[in-house]
């Protein structure tokens, strides 16, 4: 089982863990960056950071379910936001905090970047998650 810790000697993190330790024998899933595209490849929420962030989280949830995991089993994430100031980072983080990704503290990094891979894309999130004993059956 994953053990989430905050380190008393460090500044208290706002909604995430400083460290996550996973015991040997756990199966992990490393996901490619979740992007705000629908199943047809169309950008969801052009110019709307919260809408794009919710789409990314939904896409990650779908990808995790396909391997027998879920947002609440994520042990590490990196959130990339197109931003040159802190406010958009906070806006995206509020959506992340309101999601199942924040069900338990995990290690996370929030970054402002100049650009992402798709035209109009404002956010991308990568995650590593613990997988349940049996992977989900695709149907």
Backbone as numpy.savetxt, mean C-alpha at the origin, in Angstrom:
# Nx Ny Nz CAx CAy CAz Cx Cy Cz
3.99 -15.74 12.26 3.14 -14.56 12.26 4.03 -13.32 12.26
3.57 -12.27 11.62 4.32 -11.02 11.57 4.19 -10.29 12.90
5.31 -9.76 13.38 5.33 -9.01 14.63 5.66 -7.55 14.31
4.72 -6.67 14.59 4.87 -5.24 14.31 5.36 -4.55 15.58
6.37 -3.70 15.44 6.92 -3.02 16.61 7.15 -1.55 16.34
6.91 -0.76 17.38 7.40 0.60 17.37 8.55 0.63 18.38
9.54 1.42 18.09 10.75 1.47 18.90 10.65 2.67 19.84
10.58 2.41 21.16 10.40 3.51 22.11 11.47 4.60 22.01
12.67 4.26 21.60 13.75 5.24 21.53 13.66 6.14 20.29
12.71 5.84 19.38 12.53 6.65 18.17 11.25 7.46 18.25
11.15 8.48 17.41 9.94 9.29 17.34 8.75 8.39 17.03
7.62 8.52 17.76 6.47 7.66 17.52 5.92 7.84 16.10
5.77 6.77 15.35 5.28 6.88 13.98 3.77 7.13 13.94
3.31 7.95 12.99 1.88 8.22 12.88 1.15 7.14 12.08
0.80 6.04 12.72 -0.01 5.01 12.08 0.75 3.92 11.36
2.01 3.74 11.65 2.76 2.63 11.06 3.79 2.14 12.07
4.39 0.99 11.80 5.39 0.40 12.69 6.79 0.76 12.21
7.74 0.88 13.14 9.13 1.06 12.75 9.70 -0.20 12.11
9.34 -1.34 12.68 9.87 -2.61 12.20 8.77 -3.66 12.11
8.96 -4.62 11.22 8.10 -5.79 11.13 9.02 -6.99 11.01
8.86 -7.96 11.89 9.65 -9.17 11.86 8.74 -10.32 11.45
9.15 -11.08 10.43 8.37 -12.22 9.97 9.18 -13.47 10.26
8.58 -14.38 11.00 9.25 -15.63 11.33 9.50 -16.47 10.09
10.57 -17.23 10.09 10.86 -18.14 8.98 9.68 -19.08 8.76
9.42 -19.40 7.54 8.33 -20.30 7.23 7.09 -19.58 6.71
7.03 -18.27 6.86 5.91 -17.50 6.32 6.07 -17.38 4.81
4.96 -17.40 4.11 4.98 -17.14 2.67 4.71 -15.67 2.48
5.48 -15.01 1.63 5.31 -13.59 1.37 4.95 -13.35 -0.09
4.17 -12.32 -0.32 3.85 -11.88 -1.68 4.43 -10.49 -1.86
5.18 -10.29 -2.92 5.76 -9.00 -3.27 5.01 -8.49 -4.49
4.25 -7.43 -4.32 3.41 -6.95 -5.41 4.08 -5.83 -6.18
3.85 -5.83 -7.48 4.25 -4.70 -8.31 3.44 -3.49 -7.86
3.89 -2.32 -8.21 3.19 -1.11 -7.82 1.75 -1.10 -8.28
0.85 -0.84 -7.34 -0.56 -0.68 -7.68 -0.77 0.69 -8.30
-1.48 0.74 -9.41 -1.69 1.99 -10.12 -3.18 2.28 -10.24
-3.57 3.53 -10.53 -4.99 3.90 -10.56 -5.64 3.67 -11.93
-5.50 2.47 -12.45 -6.14 2.11 -13.71 -7.26 1.13 -13.44
-8.34 1.21 -14.25 -9.40 0.23 -14.13 -9.03 -1.01 -14.95
-9.90 -2.01 -14.98 -9.60 -3.28 -15.65 -9.40 -3.11 -17.16
-9.88 -2.00 -17.72 -9.69 -1.73 -19.15 -8.46 -0.87 -19.42
-7.71 -0.54 -18.37 -6.51 0.27 -18.54 -6.76 1.76 -18.58
-7.95 2.19 -18.20 -8.29 3.61 -18.19 -7.94 4.22 -16.83
-7.32 5.42 -16.85 -6.99 6.12 -15.62 -8.27 6.50 -14.88
-8.32 6.15 -13.60 -9.47 6.49 -12.75 -9.13 7.78 -11.99
-10.04 8.75 -11.99 -9.87 9.97 -11.21 -8.81 10.92 -11.71
-8.80 11.27 -12.99 -7.79 12.23 -13.47 -7.81 13.51 -12.61
-6.64 13.88 -12.10 -6.50 15.09 -11.29 -7.05 14.98 -9.88
-7.53 13.81 -9.47 -8.18 13.62 -8.17 -7.39 12.61 -7.34
-6.50 13.10 -6.51 -5.60 12.25 -5.73 -6.33 11.26 -4.81
-7.35 11.68 -4.04 -8.04 10.70 -3.19 -8.71 9.58 -4.00
-9.33 9.92 -5.12 -9.98 8.91 -5.96 -8.94 7.95 -6.52
-7.82 8.48 -6.99 -6.77 7.60 -7.51 -6.22 6.71 -6.40
-6.05 7.24 -5.21 -5.52 6.44 -4.10 -6.48 5.31 -3.75
-7.78 5.60 -3.72 -8.77 4.54 -3.44 -8.73 3.47 -4.54
-8.57 3.87 -5.80 -8.48 2.90 -6.89 -7.25 2.02 -6.73
-6.12 2.62 -6.40 -4.89 1.85 -6.19 -5.10 0.84 -5.07
-5.69 1.26 -3.96 -5.92 0.35 -2.84 -6.87 -0.78 -3.25
-7.90 -0.47 -4.03 -8.80 -1.50 -4.52 -8.09 -2.49 -5.43
-7.23 -1.98 -6.30 -6.46 -2.86 -7.19 -5.51 -3.75 -6.39
-4.87 -3.17 -5.38 -3.98 -3.98 -4.52 -4.78 -5.06 -3.79
-5.96 -4.69 -3.31 -6.82 -5.66 -2.61 -7.15 -6.84 -3.53
-7.47 -6.55 -4.78 -7.77 -7.60 -5.76 -6.55 -8.47 -6.01
-5.40 -7.85 -6.20 -4.16 -8.61 -6.45 -3.79 -9.47 -5.25
-3.92 -8.92 -4.06 -3.61 -9.69 -2.85 -4.55 -10.88 -2.69
-5.84 -10.67 -2.93 -6.81 -11.77 -2.82 -6.46 -12.90 -3.78
-5.91 -12.57 -4.94 -5.58 -13.60 -5.93 -4.47 -14.53 -5.46
-3.68 -14.09 -4.47 -2.61 -14.94 -3.93 -2.89 -15.39 -2.50
-4.12 -15.17 -2.03 -4.48 -15.63 -0.69 -4.06 -14.69 0.42
-4.04 -13.40 0.14 -3.67 -12.43 1.17 -4.67 -11.28 1.15
-4.39 -10.23 1.92 -5.29 -9.09 2.01 -4.52 -7.87 2.52
-5.15 -6.71 2.41 -4.49 -5.48 2.85 -4.09 -5.52 4.32
-4.89 -6.19 5.15 -4.56 -6.24 6.58 -3.41 -7.19 6.90
-2.86 -7.88 5.89 -1.72 -8.77 6.08 -0.44 -8.18 5.47
-0.51 -6.91 5.05 0.65 -6.23 4.50 1.64 -5.94 5.62
2.92 -6.24 5.36 3.96 -5.97 6.34 4.83 -4.78 5.95
4.79 -4.37 4.68 5.57 -3.22 4.25 4.92 -2.58 3.03
4.95 -1.26 2.99 4.42 -0.55 1.83 5.27 0.67 1.54
5.23 1.08 0.28 5.82 2.34 -0.14 4.75 3.06 -0.96
4.46 4.29 -0.57 3.45 5.11 -1.23 4.17 6.23 -1.97
4.02 6.25 -3.28 4.64 7.28 -4.12 3.55 8.25 -4.56
3.78 9.55 -4.33 2.81 10.57 -4.70 3.51 11.64 -5.53
2.91 12.00 -6.66 3.45 13.09 -7.45 3.21 14.37 -6.65
4.30 14.95 -6.15 4.17 16.13 -5.28 5.52 16.83 -5.12
5.44 18.14 -4.96 6.64 18.90 -4.65 6.48 19.67 -3.34
5.44 19.28 -2.57 5.20 19.87 -1.25 4.47 18.83 -0.39
4.41 19.01 0.92 3.85 17.98 1.80 2.35 17.76 1.71
1.56 18.76 1.31 0.11 18.64 1.37 -0.45 17.46 0.56
-0.03 17.24 -0.69 -0.54 16.07 -1.41 -0.14 14.75 -0.76
1.03 14.71 -0.15 1.44 13.50 0.56 0.46 13.20 1.69
0.10 14.23 2.45 -0.85 14.06 3.55 -2.22 13.65 3.03
-2.62 14.22 1.89 -3.93 13.90 1.31 -4.00 12.40 0.94
-2.96 11.89 0.30 -2.93 10.47 -0.04 -2.85 9.61 1.22
-2.04 10.03 2.18 -1.87 9.25 3.41 -3.17 9.14 4.18
-4.01 10.16 4.18 -5.30 10.09 4.87 -6.17 8.99 4.27
-6.14 8.82 2.96 -6.91 7.75 2.31 -6.33 6.39 2.70
-5.01 6.29 2.73 -4.36 5.04 3.14 -4.74 4.71 4.57
-4.68 5.70 5.46 -5.01 5.47 6.87 -6.45 5.02 7.06
-7.35 5.44 6.19 -8.76 5.08 6.30 -9.06 3.71 5.69
-8.05 3.08 5.10 -8.25 1.80 4.42 -7.86 0.62 5.30
-8.15 -0.58 4.80 -7.76 -1.81 5.50 -6.24 -1.96 5.57
-5.53 -1.22 4.74 -4.06 -1.26 4.81 -3.56 -0.81 6.17
-4.33 0.01 6.85 -3.95 0.50 8.17 -4.60 -0.27 9.30
-5.13 -1.46 9.01 -5.78 -2.27 10.04 -4.81 -2.64 11.16
-3.57 -2.84 10.81 -2.53 -3.10 11.79 -1.31 -2.31 11.35
-0.49 -1.88 12.27 0.67 -1.10 11.84 1.62 -1.96 11.02
2.19 -1.37 10.00 3.18 -2.04 9.17 4.26 -1.02 8.85
5.39 -1.47 8.35 6.42 -0.51 7.99 6.00 0.15 6.68
6.16 1.46 6.61 5.72 2.19 5.42 6.61 3.38 5.17
6.75 3.72 3.89 7.46 4.92 3.47 6.56 5.70 2.54
6.49 7.00 2.75 5.68 7.91 1.94 6.63 8.86 1.23
6.57 8.87 -0.11 7.53 9.66 -0.89 6.84 10.58 -1.88
7.38 11.77 -2.05 6.97 12.66 -3.14 7.91 12.43 -4.30
7.33 12.27 -5.50 8.13 12.02 -6.70 7.72 13.01 -7.80
8.56 13.14 -8.81 8.30 14.05 -9.90 7.26 13.52 -10.87
7.35 12.25 -11.19 6.42 11.66 -12.16 6.30 10.17 -11.93
5.21 9.60 -12.43 5.00 8.15 -12.38 4.74 7.65 -13.79
4.56 6.36 -13.95 4.58 5.71 -15.26 3.47 6.02 -16.25
2.27 6.36 -15.78 1.15 6.61 -16.69 0.81 8.09 -16.71
0.46 8.61 -17.86 0.06 10.01 -17.99 -1.10 10.29 -17.05
-0.95 11.31 -16.21 -2.00 11.68 -15.26 -1.98 10.92 -13.95
-1.11 9.94 -13.83 -1.03 9.14 -12.60 -0.45 9.99 -11.48
-1.12 10.01 -10.32 -0.69 10.80 -9.18 -0.18 9.96 -8.01
-0.47 8.66 -8.00 -0.11 7.82 -6.85 0.17 6.39 -7.31
1.10 5.74 -6.62 1.40 4.33 -6.81 1.82 3.76 -5.46
1.40 2.54 -5.19 1.73 1.92 -3.90 2.26 0.51 -4.15
3.41 0.20 -3.56 3.93 -1.17 -3.59 3.76 -1.76 -2.19
3.52 -3.07 -2.14 3.35 -3.74 -0.85 4.01 -5.11 -0.85
4.34 -5.54 0.36 4.75 -6.90 0.64 3.80 -7.40 1.72
3.24 -8.59 1.50 2.23 -9.12 2.44 2.49 -10.57 2.77
2.02 -10.96 3.94 2.04 -12.36 4.34 0.88 -13.06 3.63
1.16 -14.27 3.12 0.15 -15.05 2.42 -0.39 -16.10 3.37
-1.71 -16.33 3.31 -2.32 -17.38 4.13 -1.77 -18.72 3.69
-2.05 -19.75 4.47 -1.51 -21.08 4.19 -1.85 -21.59 2.80
-3.08 -21.33 2.35 -3.49 -21.81 1.04 -3.81 -20.62 0.15
-3.23 -20.59 -1.05 -3.57 -19.49 -1.96 -5.02 -19.58 -2.41
-5.60 -18.44 -2.73 -6.97 -18.40 -3.21 -7.05 -19.10 -4.57
-8.18 -19.72 -4.83 -8.40 -20.37 -6.12 -8.98 -19.34 -7.07
-8.34 -19.19 -8.22 -8.85 -18.25 -9.21 -10.02 -18.87 -9.93
-11.01 -18.04 -10.24 -12.20 -18.61 -10.85 -12.75 -17.82 -11.93
